[in-house]
Amino acid sequence: MKSSFRVFLAAFLALGLSWCGFVLAPVNQLGTARQAAVLNSSDVYPLQRTGEATLGLQIYRANGCAACHTEQVRQEGVTCDVVLTELGKNGAAIVNALVEIEDLMHKENPENEHIGVSSEKIYHKVSKTIADSISDKIAAAGGKSETHIIPFGVDIARGWGLRQSVAADFLYDTPIQLGSLRAGPDLANVGARLPDANWQLVHLYAPQALVKKSAMPPFRFLFEVRKVGNAPSPDALKFPQGFAPPAGSEVVPTPDAKQLAGYLLSLKTDAPLYEAPFTSVMTKP
């Protein structure tokens, strides 16, 4: 009897600890997640998807799009650019201050690029530690500077996103379609990368019309090919030369196609967050 009780107690503890680890802990960590604050802004992120885009997630899921696409941008780290915004009244002091940290910078990485005080951008692709040292020296000499944070990584270099994917990106996704295979490009930021609804719809109907070597199958069952009536439909797709339907016909998306395109257009991981910061590219006024 004592032996049976011990076996029961051990099994109960094992199941209880497993439940805490696989159910309770994730709920405590993510189940009460809220919108995140956008850096240097009063905005919050992400915004709730429109009804069409929310329905489109289910079309995306039903057609197995996650089997060939991911929605998770990887990042290897960040570098910094230091930008001189105000020289101050003593330019010589700024130059002297920058000379003092040359050795420190090159000791960290000989490839760090010093552009020069005559340029708006003083240092390019330095670590946050070095960027902070430069900023402190400039401030002490009476000048002002800005540090621009630039994420880097293979996915970012491909243009798939501006920063890494984080939990906040999936706040309104049920289910979350992370994917694990990249037969096609990552789609985490495709709505910002390719914001044209007609492009998305044409790509669904005839992928090779827009991407010559695309391995993506056409989803033509989401569209209707029909004769043009008294006037062309305002929803009819606009094809590149050589891919239009026969004369007198038009291709019109079904509600499912519109919803799927709406979901793709809603995929925008373009907000800088505390856990995934970046500085937007700035242009001179």
PEWO-V133024 format. One record per pair of residues at least 24 apart in sequence whose ideal C-beta (glycine too) atoms are under 7 Angstrom apart, sorted by the first residue. I is the first residue (numbers start at 1). J is the second residue. D is the distance in Angstrom with one decimal. If there is no record, write none. Layout:
BEGIN
i/j/d
I/J/D
I/J/D
END
This chain:
BEGIN
i/j/d
30/167/6.2
33/167/6.6
33/171/5.9
35/171/6.8
36/168/4.4
36/273/5.1
38/271/4.9
38/272/6.5
38/273/6.8
39/272/4.3
39/273/6.4
39/274/6.5
39/277/5.8
45/168/6.4
45/271/4.1
45/273/6.6
46/168/6.6
46/169/6.6
46/171/5.6
46/172/6.3
48/172/5.7
49/172/5.6
49/266/5.0
50/262/6.5
52/258/6.5
52/259/5.2
52/262/4.0
53/262/4.3
53/263/4.7
53/266/3.9
55/259/4.4
56/259/3.8
56/260/4.8
56/262/4.7
56/263/2.8
57/173/6.5
57/263/5.1
59/256/5.2
59/259/5.3
59/260/4.3
59/263/7.0
60/177/6.4
60/260/6.0
60/263/5.5
61/175/6.7
61/177/6.4
63/219/6.7
66/177/4.3
66/179/4.3
67/181/6.5
68/181/6.1
68/183/3.9
68/184/4.9
69/179/5.5
69/184/4.9
69/186/6.8
69/187/4.9
70/178/6.4
70/179/3.7
70/180/6.9
70/182/5.6
70/186/4.8
71/177/5.6
71/178/5.9
71/179/6.0
71/186/6.7
71/187/5.4
71/188/4.6
71/267/6.8
72/165/4.5
72/178/5.3
72/186/6.9
72/188/6.2
73/155/4.7
73/156/6.8
73/160/5.5
73/161/3.5
73/164/5.6
73/165/4.8
73/186/6.0
73/188/4.9
73/189/6.8
73/269/6.6
74/153/5.4
74/154/6.7
74/155/4.8
74/164/6.4
75/151/5.0
75/153/4.3
75/156/6.3
75/163/6.3
75/164/3.4
76/152/5.9
76/153/4.1
77/152/6.2
78/149/5.3
78/150/6.3
78/151/5.1
78/152/6.8
79/125/4.3
79/126/6.6
79/150/5.2
79/152/6.1
80/126/5.5
80/127/6.8
80/128/5.6
80/131/3.8
80/147/5.3
80/148/6.5
80/149/5.9
80/150/6.8
81/121/5.7
81/123/6.8
81/124/5.3
81/148/4.4
81/150/6.4
82/122/5.0
82/123/4.5
82/126/6.9
82/131/5.3
82/134/4.8
82/135/6.5
82/145/5.6
82/147/5.7
83/120/5.9
83/121/5.4
83/145/6.2
83/146/4.7
83/148/6.2
84/117/6.8
84/120/6.2
84/122/5.2
84/138/6.9
84/143/6.5
84/145/5.4
85/144/4.8
85/145/6.0
85/146/5.5
86/143/5.8
86/144/3.9
87/143/5.5
88/141/6.7
88/142/3.7
88/143/4.1
89/142/6.1
90/141/6.5
90/142/5.5
93/141/4.0
93/142/6.3
94/138/6.2
94/141/4.9
94/143/4.9
97/137/3.9
97/138/6.2
97/140/6.6
97/141/4.2
98/122/6.8
98/137/6.6
100/137/6.4
101/133/5.4
101/134/6.1
101/137/5.9
104/130/7.0
104/133/6.6
105/130/5.3
148/279/3.9
149/277/5.0
149/278/5.4
149/279/4.9
150/278/6.6
150/279/7.0
151/278/5.2
155/186/6.2
159/193/6.7
160/185/6.2
160/186/4.4
160/188/6.7
160/189/6.3
161/188/5.4
161/189/4.3
161/269/5.5
162/189/6.9
162/270/5.7
162/278/5.6
163/269/6.9
163/276/4.4
163/278/4.9
164/276/5.4
165/269/6.1
166/273/6.5
166/275/5.2
166/276/5.0
168/273/6.2
169/269/5.1
183/215/6.2
184/216/5.8
187/264/6.7
187/267/5.6
188/267/6.1
188/269/5.0
189/267/6.4
189/268/6.1
189/269/4.8
189/270/6.3
190/264/5.6
190/267/5.1
191/264/6.2
191/265/4.4
191/266/5.5
191/267/4.4
191/268/4.5
192/268/4.4
192/270/4.8
195/265/6.4
197/261/5.6
197/265/6.3
198/237/6.4
198/238/5.4
200/261/4.3
200/264/5.2
200/265/6.4
201/237/5.6
201/253/5.3
201/257/6.1
201/261/5.2
202/237/5.4
202/239/6.1
204/257/6.2
204/260/6.7
204/261/6.8
205/237/6.4
205/251/6.0
206/243/5.7
209/239/6.2
209/240/5.8
209/243/4.0
222/253/6.7
222/254/5.5
222/256/5.2
222/257/3.9
222/260/6.8
223/251/5.3
223/252/6.6
223/253/5.5
223/254/6.3
223/257/5.8
224/252/4.9
224/254/6.1
225/249/5.9
225/251/5.4
226/250/6.4
226/252/6.5
END
